[in-house]
Amino acid sequence: MNLDECYRILELSQGASLAQVKSAYRRLARRYHPDVNPGDRTAHEKFILLQQAYEKLGRAGSTRPTPVKSEPQTRPPQTPPPLSAFDIELKHASYRQLQEFLKYRCYQRAISLVEGLARRLPQDAEVRQWQAVTYQCWARQLIRDRQPQAAREYLHRALKADPDNRSLWQAVEKDFRTLDRLYGKAI
């Protein structure tokens, strides 16, 4: 495996910094980790490739001389633009409606609502969290309805919607264990 392949596997452009390599590895490792994808041979193989690419780029980065910068290039963290008054009101009204949908287990309506809101406000962390929670609630209902394949798909969607939410990861891992216990890893 050459360095170009390593960058491609980690979904990075050539010459990415070590910090970018680490960040990409963590993100993809969460997506393809065998514990999150039990029984998925493709995900397991992708995870192994990720590890190999990360290790190779890590070694290459430690032996590569660091370029001398003439002036520091620090960028302030990118914050999403502030929401308009209309978007704020839309968000609050949607949240109230979402709570009602979840309370009465109208999961398909809740999913439609939150996906539309996520398209309208893609940078909003709260909306991503609501989306993840909605997917997880629907997945739990699918587990109760004995639909393990669909439940597994929506658990993956929950993790993809809000990948930095640790408590969500823990809850979803618990749901995956429940699926494995009830239906085995072969689903």
C-alpha angles and dihedrals in degrees: 000000000000126000093260090058091048091055090046092050090051090047093240135130118248116278096027114164122258089250090055090048091052093047093049091047093052092047095048094040089058090051097048102030112136091232090059093042106037112183093011104125094186093054090048092052091046089051091054091049090050091053093049093047092047093050092048094048090045091055092044091049093052093052095041113094113244113244117245111241120213093208131008114262104207118165121197113241109274111248120191115252114266115269120253119244089255092052091048091052091045090051093050094046090047091051092053090048091047091053090053093048092050093044091056093037095244090151099163091054091045091052092049091049096048094043090052090048091049090054090050095045106026095161096051110110093198092055091050089051092050089049092052093048091049091051090048093050090051091048090053090051089050089052089053089047090053096246101131098165093054091043091053091050093052092046088056090049090052091054092046093050094054108014096165096056106106096188089052090051091052093048093046092048088053089051090050089052089050090052091049092048094048101037106014128240095281095082 
